[in-house]
Amino acid sequence: MASPKVKLTSLSKLFFNLKAELKPISGESRVSVENAVNRILSKDIFAKNDNPPFDNSAIDGFAINQEARSASKNITLLEGLLRPGSRSRIKLKINEGIKILTGAPIPAGTTRIIFKENTKEHNQKIHFVQDDDVETNIRLRGEDFKKGDLLFKKNSQIRVTDLAALIGSGNSSISIVKPLKVGLITTGNELNASIKRQSKGFIFDTNSIPLKSLLEKWGYSVVDMGSVGDDIGLLRKKIFDNLNCVDVFVTTGGVSTGQEDFVSQILSSEGQLINWRIAIKPGRPFICAKLGAKYVFGLPGNPVAAFICALIILRPSLGRLGGEKEWFKPFSFKAKANFKKYKRRGRTEFLRANLNREDGFVSTFPLEGSGRLSSLSWSNGLVELSEEEQDIDRGNFVNFIPYGSFFQ
Amino acid sequence: MASPKVKLTSLSKLFFNLKAELKPISGESRVSVENAVNRILSKDIFAKNDNPPFDNSAIDGFAINQEARSASKNITLLEGLLRPGSRSRIKLKINEGIKILTGAPIPAGTTRIIFKENTKEHNQKIHFVQDDDVETNIRLRGEDFKKGDLLFKKNSQIRVTDLAALIGSGNSSISIVKPLKVGLITTGNELNASIKRQSKGFIFDTNSIPLKSLLEKWGYSVVDMGSVGDDIGLLRKKIFDNLNCVDVFVTTGGVSTGQEDFVSQILSSEGQLINWRIAIKPGRPFICAKLGAKYVFGLPGNPVAAFICALIILRPSLGRLGGEKEWFKPFSFKAKANFKKYKRRGRTEFLRANLNREDGFVSTFPLEGSGRLSSLSWSNGLVELSEEEQDIDRGNFVNFIPYGSFFQ
């Protein structure tokens, strides 16, 4: 599909406008740490205690009190075993030692912990066999963080790798920005009423469930408003009736300039347009506007284009509306092109791509049509060709974004 | 913490053994496509219909019947508009055309669709203004896939990028391998009973919730069995009482060689050991064994070590037990080291790392202790140093695994 020239907004300009336009939607709530992943902090998080909360042994061995490393290598062994989760009033005097297990609080007077394997025990004495261990093997109270330390900044997102620090710092629940409620509407007369049985001349709605899954993976709460035919009255009603039930709308289809492209007609006539028609491929007819107090993101109807626009444009935009301070940018890296391509300058292209992890070469789906559903499942990421790039030759380095980057 | 030499199994040998040992646990169930993400297919998936299901227009324009591209450029325009979701009995004769919208079934006789912008309409005739479009702009029935085509192979995992093809191929529900039920037990006398209020001498359990989150992100159903103190009787009872309630056990703590390391004591005396003590850092004391008919994966007690072992060892192992044919391998790429390091040959190390996306340099957490919870949240991925690597110099390329790779 070639297409006549129309004035397009570059992706960088769209991002510039969205960054200026989109402000976090207010509202706070509180969740337990079990439900913290993907949530955006509404307040800074400080440690409520030191971690470790007390000096403890990093190994199984003997806690000893030795004046200096060069001092006596015969240590008198006290009775007992210090276990984790136990408290003891023992105080080691010089040249005394006691058995200790990993994680146990160290007794007063401990200068270091030595490995059992480096010693011999004889007549209630520990004799050093070797002493080349330069560590004290003590985990000091607060060496990880101290009570009052700033651990997480307001407006950052909690990931699964943050949970241990949250729990260890006594933050069993956290204040978060209220998760966005995203209203999802698919449009098109051609959409079959059900995904179970097909009617002649209709197609299954391959936008609704994939987009819902994406939005939920990102932690949003999705209000599925179903599908609307190409009828401006019905579409207006669906949007305006629900304007107060959601924080933001995502639609698919009806965003071109045709006579039955009603999403773009409503948004451009009744909304405050941010941008329409972007120099990206796929996804050119993308539109976004403010309708009343709510933003509407109009994705194209083609399922591949809608999905890729969701990854590239919706993810950072919803992130910002949902309270993220940083504009989301997916991880990417350079991989060698296993393809040749000429592209138009000024346009950003996202090619469905498959990275071969054996040889490091990235291939692109041989056919570009954005109706090809099989191309999405064939790919394991996207090749991003920037506005400036034009001629790509086999062996050139191109930017590869593995899909995992969008779900970190 | 340096440590005395004991015989360790290399990570590659552990993987070799696990691949040989672990077989998919049988059991099948069925889910609707809405719940398909992360699930493993128990059967091949074939297309139940062609996609597209009928020839349709890729653009808004005129469907025309033209004998050849060089033929008449004056086309007689028929009355009407062909919409998506509508059926029409129109048959275009040579040099006839009709208005058509994107997605509408093309009328019989159509040879191609032309853009309105490339034509002039006058007196019920379409005159070509320009004709440099080499495409037909027709999406042909079955050009994506055909009824009966194999779309997804048995024992592969469904990702969010597969949903559109599943729906578009009429597979609104799929047969899957029953999701694994993973029993999670944390051990240690030092673990506080609650994560809400700390008692003196105890620490919060920073393993349970992060591991549960990880396992759930991977699509497993987690049976949280809580925490057990260092008591061999209680631990035995907890495991054996629940042996028939879960498919596999994951434990933390108690896996070293000390006198109160009861997980390893039970597994090595009563189980069929697969491997114990691995040449990895962190995670050296890792153990896995079969107890009765169930596998037990004993992670170390240190939360950073437990978390990293879960990513590196549990993810592929549980994948295999859960029906994945491919041994899971996370995406990684080469990044420039912003650090110097000497490591022991034969050991695989996973360093908590932070990739600076501006300059492409990857830094590692300055302190290696695996009790440092802040290191996990500081990092955005892991640097993997292989068994062979020894001297890493600043500027060398090292293997970086972004955390997103584990959640694709």
Interface residues (C-beta under 8 A of the other chain):
Chain A: M1 A2 S3 P4 V33 E34 V37 N49 N51 P52 P53 F54 A58 I59 D60 L81 R83 P84 G85 S86 R87 L101 T102 G103 A104 P105 F115 E117 N118 D132 D133 V134 E135 N137 R139 E143 D144 F145 L151 F152 R159 V160 T161 D162 L163 A164 A165 I167 G168 S169 G170 S172 G188 N189 E190 L191 I195 K196 Q198 K200 G201 F202 I203 F204 D205 T206 N207 I209 P210 K212 S213 L214 K217 G229 D230 S256 T257 G258 Q259 E260 G301 P303 V304 F307 K329 F331 F333 K334 A335 L355 R357 L367 G369 G371 R372 L373 S374 L376 S377 S379 N380 P402 Y403 G404 S405 F406 F407 Q408
Chain B: M1 A2 S3 P4 V33 E34 V37 N49 N51 P52 P53 F54 A58 I59 D60 L81 R83 P84 G85 S86 R87 L101 T102 G103 A104 P105 F115 E117 N118 D132 D133 V134 E135 N137 R139 E143 D144 F145 L151 F152 R159 V160 T161 D162 L163 A164 A165 I167 G168 S169 G170 S172 G188 N189 E190 L191 I195 K196 Q198 K200 G201 F202 I203 F204 D205 T206 N207 I209 P210 K212 S213 L214 K217 G229 D230 S256 T257 G258 Q259 E260 G301 P303 V304 F307 K329 F331 F333 K334 A335 L355 R357 L367 G369 G371 R372 L373 S374 L376 S377 S379 N380 P402 Y403 G404 S405 F406 F407 Q408
